[in-house]
Amino acid sequence: MLAGWYEQSGPAKQVIQIGQMDQPQAGPGEVLVRLHASGINPSDYKKRGNSNTKIEFPRIVPHSDGAGRIAGLGAGVEGFKIGERVWVFNAQWKRAMGTAAQYIAVPAQLVRRLPAHVSFVEGACLGIPAMTGYRAVFAEGPVRGKTVYIPAATGRVGAYAVQFAKWGGARVIASVSSEEKAAMGRGLKADVVLNRSSENLIERVLAETDQRGVDHIVEIDLGGNMPISEKILAENGSICSYASAQSSIAHLNIGARRARNMSVRVIFVYLLSPSAIEDTCSGIIQALHDTAIHHRIAGVFPLSELAQAHETAEQQSGLGHMVIEID
Ligand SMILES: NC(=O)c1ccc[n+]([C@@H]2O[C@H](COP(=O)([O-])OP(=O)(O)OC[C@H]3O[C@@H](n4cnc5c(N)ncnc54)[C@H](OP(=O)(O)O)[C@@H]3O)[C@@H](O)[C@H]2O)c1
C-alpha cells in the first residue's frame, strides 16, 4: 500500500517519506479500514518536529484522524460491515501506524459510522478537533440556557466548540484576533464575537452578561488567559481547557471576586474514558445528523504531498483543517 512515514524527527520536508509498505491485517478485535482521507493536527506535526525526544517507534506513519470504508473485520468484531463508511480517531496514539496510508488496522472501538452526507475529508476532522471541541463544551454537563465563552473561536477545536455549544442551546460569546476572523466567528453563528486585539475582553464580556459573567469557558490558553477568565467567570462557573498555548503555568487567584466555587478541568483527547468517548462520539454523530456542523476545510493535499501539507498546517493558525485525500 502507499503510505507516508518518518523514521526520525525533524522538519517535514527533511524527514517525511512516501512509498510502499506492507498492507496491515485486522487482528482480533480490530477492523481494517481503506482510508480515503487523513486529518493533520498540531499533535501530529509537533511530535514529528520535536527533535528533543527520541521517536516512539522506528518508523511512524503519522496522523490520528481518518475516514474511509471498512475493508476487513478481525476475529470477534461485530457491528460493522465490509464497505461501510467510517471515521477513525486516536489511531496513532501509542501506535506506530497512523492514518497517512491507504490502509489501517485499528481496534474497533476507535471507529464510528460516518453519516452519508459527511464526506471522507470532513470525516477526517471529527477525531481530535471535533471530539476535543465537543468534550470541552459538555464536560461539565449540558449547556442549554448557559453562556459559554470560547476564545480561539476560529481554531480547529474552537470552531467546532462554538458550533456544538450553539447546537447544545448555549449563548456563545467568542473572541478572535482580527476583524477577518471575527467575520469567520459570526459565520459559525456565535452570538457575540469580540476582537481580543482591539477590545477590553473583561469589560465587554461582563457588559454582555449584565455583569454576571459566563457559566463555562472553553479554554485554549489556561495559563495565559487566567487573568481574564477569573474575572469573567460567573459564580459556580467552569473552565475546560484543552491547551495552554502561551504559558504552561496557570496562576489562579482564588480571591478573584467572581471565581467562587469554580471548577477547572484540563482534558486530553487521547485519554478520555470509554464513557466520555461514547458520549462524545454519539453527540457528534447526532449533531451531524442535525446538520448543525460546518467543517472548515482550509486545504486538501494528495498523499504524495504529505510534507507540504504538514508545512502548510504548521504555518497557519485559526483558518481550518488540512486534510490528505488518499486515492
Ligand atoms: N488537549 C487535547 O486533547 C487537545 C486536542 C486538540 C488540540 N490541542 C491543542 O490545542 C491547540 C489548538 O489546536 P487547534 O488544532 O485548534 O489549533 P489551530 O487551528 O491552529 O487554532 C489555534 C487557535 O488558537 C488561537 N489562539 C492562540 N493563542 C490564543 C490565546 N492566547 N487566546 C485566544 N486564542 C488563542 C488562534 O488565534 P489566532 O491565530 O487568531 O491568534 C487560533 O484561532 C494546540 O496546541 C493543540 O496541540 C489539544
The ligand as a MOL file (V3000), in Angstrom:
LIG
                    3D

  0  0  0     0  0            999 V3000
M  V30 BEGIN CTAB
M  V30 COUNTS 48 52 0 0 0
M  V30 BEGIN ATOM
M  V30 1 N -5.8870 18.5730 24.9340 0
M  V30 2 C -6.2190 17.9980 23.7870 0
M  V30 3 O -6.6920 16.8640 23.7510 0
M  V30 4 C -6.0290 18.7750 22.5180 0
M  V30 5 C -6.7760 18.4180 21.3930 0
M  V30 6 C -6.6460 19.1840 20.2370 0
M  V30 7 C -5.7300 20.2410 20.2110 0
M  V30 8 N -4.9930 20.5120 21.3080 0 CHG=1
M  V30 9 C -4.0610 21.6500 21.3210 0
M  V30 10 O -4.8560 22.8060 21.1980 0
M  V30 11 C -4.1400 23.7970 20.4950 0
M  V30 12 C -5.0070 24.3400 19.3640 0
M  V30 13 O -5.2350 23.3230 18.4050 0
M  V30 14 P -6.0540 23.6760 17.0880 0
M  V30 15 O -5.9210 22.4910 16.1960 0
M  V30 16 O -7.3840 24.1780 17.4260 0 CHG=-1
M  V30 17 O -5.1480 24.8640 16.5280 0
M  V30 18 P -5.4440 25.9720 15.3940 0
M  V30 19 O -6.4680 25.5110 14.4490 0
M  V30 20 O -4.1110 26.3680 14.9060 0
M  V30 21 O -6.0770 27.1590 16.2120 0
M  V30 22 C -5.4050 27.8330 17.1940 0
M  V30 23 C -6.3120 28.9960 17.5690 0
M  V30 24 O -5.9260 29.4860 18.8340 0
M  V30 25 C -5.9930 30.8950 18.8230 0
M  V30 26 N -5.1720 31.3420 19.9350 0
M  V30 27 C -3.8650 31.1380 20.1020 0
M  V30 28 N -3.4850 31.6540 21.2990 0
M  V30 29 C -4.5790 32.1720 21.8660 0
M  V30 30 C -4.8230 32.8510 23.0990 0
M  V30 31 N -3.8520 33.0920 23.9670 0
M  V30 32 N -6.0860 33.2490 23.3780 0
M  V30 33 C -7.0700 33.0370 22.4990 0
M  V30 34 N -6.8990 32.3990 21.3140 0
M  V30 35 C -5.6600 31.9810 21.0140 0
M  V30 36 C -5.5440 31.2290 17.4410 0
M  V30 37 O -5.9950 32.5030 17.0870 0
M  V30 38 P -5.0770 33.4860 16.1980 0
M  V30 39 O -4.4460 32.6300 15.1280 0
M  V30 40 O -6.0310 34.4450 15.6780 0
M  V30 41 O -4.0740 34.0320 17.1810 0
M  V30 42 C -6.2530 30.1640 16.6180 0
M  V30 43 O -7.5830 30.5270 16.3170 0
M  V30 44 C -2.8430 23.1450 20.0320 0
M  V30 45 O -1.8240 23.4890 20.9640 0
M  V30 46 C -3.1320 21.6710 20.1220 0
M  V30 47 O -1.9780 20.9000 20.3340 0
M  V30 48 C -5.1310 19.8110 22.4690 0
M  V30 END ATOM
M  V30 BEGIN BOND
M  V30 1 1 1 2
M  V30 2 2 2 3
M  V30 3 1 2 4
M  V30 4 1 4 5
M  V30 5 2 4 48
M  V30 6 2 5 6
M  V30 7 1 6 7
M  V30 8 2 7 8
M  V30 9 1 8 9
M  V30 10 1 8 48
M  V30 11 1 9 10
M  V30 12 1 9 46
M  V30 13 1 10 11
M  V30 14 1 11 12
M  V30 15 1 11 44
M  V30 16 1 12 13
M  V30 17 1 13 14
M  V30 18 2 14 15
M  V30 19 1 14 16
M  V30 20 1 14 17
M  V30 21 1 17 18
M  V30 22 2 18 19
M  V30 23 1 18 20
M  V30 24 1 18 21
M  V30 25 1 21 22
M  V30 26 1 22 23
M  V30 27 1 23 24
M  V30 28 1 23 42
M  V30 29 1 24 25
M  V30 30 1 25 26
M  V30 31 1 25 36
M  V30 32 1 26 27
M  V30 33 1 26 35
M  V30 34 2 27 28
M  V30 35 1 28 29
M  V30 36 1 29 30
M  V30 37 2 29 35
M  V30 38 1 30 31
M  V30 39 2 30 32
M  V30 40 1 32 33
M  V30 41 2 33 34
M  V30 42 1 34 35
M  V30 43 1 36 37
M  V30 44 1 36 42
M  V30 45 1 37 38
M  V30 46 2 38 39
M  V30 47 1 38 40
M  V30 48 1 38 41
M  V30 49 1 42 43
M  V30 50 1 44 45
M  V30 51 1 44 46
M  V30 52 1 46 47
M  V30 END BOND
M  V30 END CTAB
M  END
